[in-house]
């Protein structure tokens, strides 16, 4: 690959591990977090109740798609070029 062990580890950690962690967080917050957690987030700030539904929609659908696009782009740049 033309890289030493430290460059390879850096490329793998930045390309794969960071993206998988971000994707896991987005999936957990979007799909696993229950309504009780949403209520707790809104506690004391009911005026943002409509925004939290939009925020959870983005976390559930848009953010994982963006993370996957960034992963494919980064993987291509680091390993397939």
CORDANOR-V162210 format. One record per backbone hydrogen bond with DSSP energy under -0.5 kcal/mol. NH is the residue of the N-H (numbers start at 0). CO is the residue of the C=O. E is the energy in kcal/mol with one decimal. If there is no record, write none. Layout:
# CORDANOR-V162210
NH;CO;E  NH;CO;E
This chain:
# CORDANOR-V162210
7;3;-2.4  8;4;-2.3  9;5;-2.3  10;6;-2.5  11;7;-2.6  12;8;-2.8  13;9;-2.5  14;10;-2.3  15;11;-2.7  16;11;-1.3  17;12;-2.3  19;15;-2.6  20;16;-2.2  21;17;-2.2  22;18;-2.8  23;19;-2.5  24;20;-2.2  25;21;-2.3  26;22;-2.5  27;23;-2.5  28;24;-2.8  29;25;-2.5  30;26;-2.6  31;26;-0.7  31;27;-1.6  32;27;-1.8  36;33;-0.8  37;33;-1.3  38;34;-2.4  39;35;-2.0  40;36;-2.3  41;37;-2.0  42;38;-0.6  42;39;-0.6  44;41;-2.9  47;44;-1.6  48;45;-1.6  51;47;-1.8  52;48;-0.9  53;49;-1.4  54;50;-2.8  55;51;-2.6  56;52;-1.8  57;53;-2.3  58;54;-2.5  59;55;-2.2  60;56;-2.5  61;56;-0.7  62;57;-3.1  64;60;-1.0  65;61;-2.4  66;62;-2.7  67;63;-2.3  68;64;-2.2  69;65;-2.5  70;66;-2.4  71;67;-2.5  72;68;-2.3  73;69;-2.7  74;70;-2.9  75;71;-2.4  76;72;-2.3  77;73;-2.4  78;74;-2.4  79;74;-0.7  79;75;-1.3  80;75;-0.9
